[in-house]
Structure formats: C-alpha cells, structure tokens
Amino acid sequence: MGGLERLQQRRKQREDDAKRAAAREASRLAPVRAIDDPRDAAAVLMLLIARANGDPTRERIALIENKLRSVFGFERELTERMTQARFIAGLTDSFEKAAGIFVEMFRKRLTGEERRELVEMLEEVARNELPYEREIEAIIAFKPKIGLAPRVMLAFRRP
C-alpha cells in the first residue's frame, strides 16, 4: 500500500530540510567567519555583550567606540568599522556563537596579554549597565577557550 515508500519519502524530506537549514545557517554566518582581524572580531563581541539584555544604550555604544579609537587606533575608520561590526553582530544569534567562531583566531594571533586586554574590555562593556551577571558569565566561559584561566566569581563585584 506504499507505506514503506511513504516513510522513506518523509525521511528523505527531513534530511533535505536539515541540509537546507544547515546551508542557510552557514550562508548567514559566512560574514562572521570571514573576519580575519582580531580587532574587528573584538568589536563584534563587544557589541554582542552590549546587546545581551536588549538594544545597547548610547553610553555602551560610546564606550565601544572609545575602545575602538583608543585601543585599536580606529580614529579615521571608526564609522566604517562600527558599521561593519554592527552588521556582523546582527547576523549572530549570541555572544557565545560568535566567540566560538573567533576562538581560534584569538588563540593564534593574540598574545596572552592581548587576550587578557580583550577580556578586560568585554568586562568593562558588560559592567557599564546593570544587570550584567549574564554577560559576565558568558565572558567567564569564554576565557578558558582562548587560553586564559577563569577567574573565580570575583567578576560579580559591583563597582
């Protein structure tokens, strides 16, 4: 009565749907994976931390822009770099997903001191507004992935 063929067709349809979904996700994240400058990756991560509890405030955006100027030297190209970082952050579901994509680049291309400085910048952006516990937890989970020892819950001290 065709029951076996129908089951095979459904299974094939599910497999095809899963392949299409994976291809869409890969296509959507292609710009994220294309980042090859750790400074641009750091800008994306700072924006993702800033929007963890909703749209980032002007103060958080100003803080990120200040970091891009003072730490990364993006004075002349600040608007371009921020526009790119905002676009790419908008493609990513979460800080954790983007951080997972950038981990290898950070491990290979940044010194231990630069990685610590990256974490400090992320923490500063996270602490810029309350509540920030969720963001700090994400940063604490990120640290060992880039080769830094996690710090005990001292990160939750309020300023």
Backbone hydrogen bonds in HBPLUS format (Angstrom, degrees):
<---DONOR---> <-ACCEPTOR-->    atom                        ^
c    i                          cat <-CA-CA->   ^        H-A-AA   ^      H-
h    n   atom  resd res      DA  || num        DHA   H-A  angle D-A-AA Bond
n    s   type  num  typ     dist DA aas  dist angle  dist       angle   num
A0006-ARG N   A0002-GLY O   2.97 MM   4  6.10 156.0  2.03 149.4 156.5     1
A0007-LEU N   A0003-GLY O   3.02 MM   4  6.28 154.1  2.09 146.6 152.6     2
A0008-GLN N   A0004-LEU O   2.99 MM   4  6.25 159.1  2.03 149.8 155.6     3
A0009-GLN N   A0005-GLU O   2.84 MM   4  6.09 153.0  1.92 148.6 156.2     4
A0010-ARG N   A0006-ARG O   2.99 MM   4  6.24 155.9  2.05 145.8 152.0     5
A0011-ARG N   A0007-LEU O   2.95 MM   4  6.18 162.0  1.98 149.9 154.9     6
A0012-LYS N   A0008-GLN O   2.89 MM   4  6.07 161.2  1.93 147.4 152.8     7
A0013-GLN N   A0009-GLN O   2.83 MM   4  6.01 153.5  1.90 145.6 153.3     8
A0014-ARG N   A0010-ARG O   2.87 MM   4  6.16 157.8  1.92 151.5 156.8     9
A0015-GLU N   A0011-ARG O   2.96 MM   4  6.23 159.6  2.00 150.5 156.0    10
A0016-ASP N   A0012-LYS O   2.88 MM   4  6.11 160.3  1.92 150.0 155.5    11
A0017-ASP N   A0013-GLN O   2.85 MM   4  6.04 157.8  1.89 148.5 155.0    12
A0018-ALA N   A0014-ARG O   2.91 MM   4  6.12 155.7  1.97 147.3 153.8    13
A0019-LYS N   A0015-GLU O   2.96 MM   4  6.21 155.5  2.02 148.4 155.1    14
A0020-ARG N   A0016-ASP O   2.92 MM   4  6.16 159.5  1.96 150.8 156.3    15
A0021-ALA N   A0017-ASP O   2.93 MM   4  6.13 157.8  1.98 147.6 153.8    16
A0022-ALA N   A0018-ALA O   2.97 MM   4  6.16 158.3  2.02 146.8 152.6    17
A0023-ALA N   A0019-LYS O   2.91 MM   4  6.12 154.8  1.97 146.6 153.8    18
A0024-ARG N   A0020-ARG O   2.88 MM   4  6.13 155.6  1.94 148.9 155.4    19
A0025-GLU N   A0021-ALA O   2.96 MM   4  6.18 160.9  2.00 148.8 153.9    20
A0026-ALA N   A0022-ALA O   2.91 MM   4  6.10 160.3  1.95 148.1 153.7    21
A0027-SER N   A0023-ALA O   2.92 MM   4  6.06 156.1  1.98 145.3 152.1    22
A0028-ARG N   A0024-ARG O   2.85 MM   4  6.04 156.7  1.90 148.9 155.6    23
A0029-LEU N   A0025-GLU O   2.96 MM   4  6.15 151.4  2.05 147.8 154.9    24
A0030-ALA N   A0027-SER O   3.32 MM   3  5.16 155.6  2.38  96.9 104.0    25
A0032-VAL N   A0029-LEU O   2.97 MM   3  5.19 122.2  2.32 104.2 119.6    26
A0033-ARG N   A0029-LEU O   2.99 MM   4  6.33 161.9  2.02 160.4 165.7    27
A0034-ALA N   A0030-ALA O   2.92 MM   4  6.06 130.9  2.17 144.1 158.1    28
A0035-ILE N   A0032-VAL O   3.32 MM   3  5.76 161.7  2.36 109.4 114.6    29
A0040-ASP N   A0037-ASP O   2.99 MM   3  5.42 122.8  2.32 110.3 123.7    30
A0041-ALA N   A0037-ASP O   3.09 MM   4  6.45 159.2  2.13 153.9 160.4    31
A0042-ALA N   A0038-PRO O   2.84 MM   4  6.01 152.2  1.91 142.6 150.0    32
A0043-ALA N   A0039-ARG O   3.00 MM   4  6.26 150.0  2.09 141.4 149.2    33
A0044-VAL N   A0040-ASP O   3.06 MM   4  6.37 157.3  2.11 148.6 153.8    34
A0045-LEU N   A0041-ALA O   2.99 MM   4  6.30 161.8  2.02 150.5 155.4    35
A0046-MET N   A0042-ALA O   2.88 MM   4  6.12 156.5  1.94 150.2 156.5    36
A0047-LEU N   A0043-ALA O   3.03 MM   4  6.28 157.6  2.09 147.7 153.4    37
A0048-LEU N   A0044-VAL O   2.92 MM   4  6.20 154.5  1.98 150.4 158.0    38
A0049-ILE N   A0045-LEU O   2.89 MM   4  6.13 155.6  1.95 150.2 156.3    39
A0050-ALA N   A0046-MET O   2.92 MM   4  6.09 153.9  1.99 143.1 151.0    40
A0051-ARG N   A0047-LEU O   3.03 MM   4  6.27 135.8  2.23 141.5 152.1    41
A0052-ALA N   A0049-ILE O   3.28 MM   3  5.26 168.3  2.30 107.3 109.6    42
A0054-GLY N   A0051-ARG O   3.08 MM   3  4.92 159.2  2.12 114.9 112.1    43
A0061-ILE N   A0057-THR O   3.05 MM   4  6.36 164.3  2.07 154.2 158.5    44
A0062-ALA N   A0058-ARG O   2.81 MM   4  5.98 159.3  1.85 148.7 155.0    45
A0063-LEU N   A0059-GLU O   2.91 MM   4  6.13 153.2  1.98 144.6 152.0    46
A0064-ILE N   A0060-ARG O   2.95 MM   4  6.24 160.0  1.99 150.7 155.5    47
A0065-GLU N   A0061-ILE O   2.86 MM   4  6.11 164.8  1.89 154.2 158.6    48
A0066-ASN N   A0062-ALA O   2.86 MM   4  6.03 154.1  1.93 146.3 153.8    49
A0067-LYS N   A0063-LEU O   2.97 MM   4  6.28 152.4  2.04 146.4 153.7    50
A0068-LEU N   A0064-ILE O   2.91 MM   4  6.23 157.9  1.96 153.1 159.3    51
A0069-ARG N   A0065-GLU O   2.95 MM   4  6.21 149.6  2.04 146.2 154.3    52
A0070-SER N   A0066-ASN O   2.78 MM   4  5.93 174.8  1.79 159.4 159.6    53
A0071-VAL N   A0067-LYS O   2.84 MM   4  5.31 151.8  1.92 135.8 145.4    54
A0074-PHE N   A0068-LEU O   2.96 MM   6  5.57 169.8  1.97 142.0 141.0    55
A0073-GLY N   A0069-ARG O   3.09 MM   4  4.78 129.4  2.36 112.8 121.6    56
A0081-ARG N   A0077-GLU O   2.94 MM   4  6.12 168.5  1.95 159.6 163.1    57
A0082-MET N   A0078-LEU O   2.83 MM   4  5.96 164.0  1.86 156.9 161.4    58
A0083-THR N   A0079-THR O   2.92 MM   4  6.00 157.8  1.97 146.7 153.3    59
A0084-GLN N   A0080-GLU O   3.01 MM   4  6.20 162.4  2.04 149.1 153.8    60
A0085-ALA N   A0081-ARG O   2.89 MM   4  6.04 162.3  1.92 147.0 152.5    61
A0086-ARG N   A0082-MET O   2.83 MM   4  5.96 159.0  1.87 149.5 154.9    62
A0087-PHE N   A0083-THR O   3.01 MM   4  6.18 159.5  2.06 146.7 152.2    63
A0088-ILE N   A0084-GLN O   2.96 MM   4  6.18 168.7  1.97 156.1 158.7    64
A0089-ALA N   A0085-ALA O   2.82 MM   4  5.91 158.1  1.87 147.3 154.1    65
A0090-GLY N   A0086-ARG O   2.98 MM   4  6.07 143.1  2.12 139.5 149.0    66
A0091-LEU N   A0088-ILE O   3.04 MM   3  5.15 143.1  2.18 100.5 111.3    67
A0092-THR N   A0089-ALA O   3.25 MM   3  5.32 149.4  2.35 100.9 109.6    68
A0098-ALA N   A0094-SER O   3.25 MM   4  6.52 171.6  2.26 151.2 152.8    69
A0099-ALA N   A0095-PHE O   2.78 MM   4  5.89 165.5  1.80 159.1 164.2    70
A0100-GLY N   A0096-GLU O   2.96 MM   4  6.05 151.4  2.05 140.1 147.5    71
A0101-ILE N   A0097-LYS O   3.20 MM   4  6.54 142.5  2.35 140.6 150.1    72
A0101-ILE N   A0098-ALA O   3.01 MM   3  5.12 123.5  2.34  97.3 112.0    73
A0102-PHE N   A0098-ALA O   3.01 MM   4  6.35 149.4  2.11 150.5 159.3    74
A0103-VAL N   A0099-ALA O   2.96 MM   4  5.90 125.9  2.26 149.3 161.2    75
A0106-PHE N   A0102-PHE O   3.05 MM   4  6.31 164.8  2.07 163.0 167.7    76
A0107-ARG N   A0103-VAL O   2.91 MM   4  6.17 162.5  1.94 158.5 163.7    77
A0108-LYS N   A0104-GLU O   2.93 MM   4  6.06 158.1  1.98 151.5 157.0    78
A0109-ARG N   A0105-MET O   2.82 MM   4  5.70 160.0  1.86 153.6 159.0    79
A0110-LEU N   A0106-PHE O   3.14 MM   4  5.31 146.0  2.26 134.2 137.0    80
A0115-ARG N   A0111-THR O   2.94 MM   4  6.24 153.1  2.02 151.9 159.5    81
A0116-ARG N   A0112-GLY O   2.98 MM   4  6.26 154.2  2.05 147.0 153.9    82
A0117-GLU N   A0113-GLU O   2.93 MM   4  6.17 154.1  2.00 144.7 152.1    83
A0118-LEU N   A0114-GLU O   2.90 MM   4  6.14 148.9  1.99 142.5 150.8    84
A0119-VAL N   A0115-ARG O   3.03 MM   4  6.34 161.1  2.07 148.9 152.8    85
A0120-GLU N   A0116-ARG O   2.91 MM   4  6.18 155.9  1.97 148.6 155.7    86
A0121-MET N   A0117-GLU O   2.94 MM   4  6.20 153.8  2.01 147.2 153.7    87
A0122-LEU N   A0118-LEU O   2.97 MM   4  6.28 161.7  2.01 152.9 157.9    88
A0123-GLU N   A0119-VAL O   2.87 MM   4  6.09 159.4  1.91 151.2 156.9    89
A0124-GLU N   A0120-GLU O   2.89 MM   4  6.09 153.1  1.96 144.7 152.2    90
A0125-VAL N   A0121-MET O   3.00 MM   4  6.28 159.9  2.04 152.1 156.6    91
A0126-ALA N   A0122-LEU O   2.91 MM   4  6.13 158.8  1.95 147.5 154.2    92
A0127-ARG N   A0123-GLU O   2.84 MM   4  6.00 157.4  1.89 150.8 156.3    93
A0128-ASN N   A0125-VAL O   3.26 MM   3  5.23 155.1  2.33 100.4 107.7    94
A0136-ILE N   A0132-TYR O   3.04 MM   4  6.28 162.8  2.07 156.5 161.4    95
A0137-GLU N   A0133-GLU O   2.89 MM   4  6.15 156.4  1.95 152.0 158.5    96
A0138-ALA N   A0134-ARG O   3.11 MM   4  6.41 152.1  2.19 143.3 150.2    97
A0139-ILE N   A0135-GLU O   2.97 MM   4  6.32 152.1  2.05 147.8 155.9    98
A0140-ILE N   A0136-ILE O   2.82 MM   4  6.06 159.0  1.86 153.6 159.4    99
A0141-ALA N   A0137-GLU O   3.03 MM   4  6.25 153.0  2.11 144.4 151.1   100
A0142-PHE N   A0138-ALA O   3.03 MM   4  6.18 135.6  2.23 135.5 147.7   101
A0142-PHE N   A0139-ILE O   3.05 MM   3  4.85 123.7  2.38  91.5 106.7   102
A0143-LYS N   A0139-ILE O   3.04 MM   4  6.28 146.6  2.16 153.8 160.5   103
A0145-LYS N   A0142-PHE O   3.03 MM   3  5.34 124.8  2.34 107.2 122.1   104
A0146-ILE N   A0143-LYS O   3.12 MM   3  5.50 139.6  2.29 107.8 118.0   105
A0148-LEU N   A0143-LYS O   2.93 MM   5  5.05 163.2  1.96 139.2 135.5   106
A0147-GLY N   A0144-PRO O   3.10 MM   3  4.84 159.3  2.15  98.4 103.5   107
A0154-LEU N   A0152-VAL O   2.31 MM   2  5.46 135.8  1.48 100.3 102.2   108
A0156-PHE N   A0153-MET O   3.20 MM   3  5.86 173.9  2.20 118.9 120.7   109
A0157-ARG N   A0154-LEU O   3.18 MM   3  5.83 166.2  2.20 123.7 123.8   110
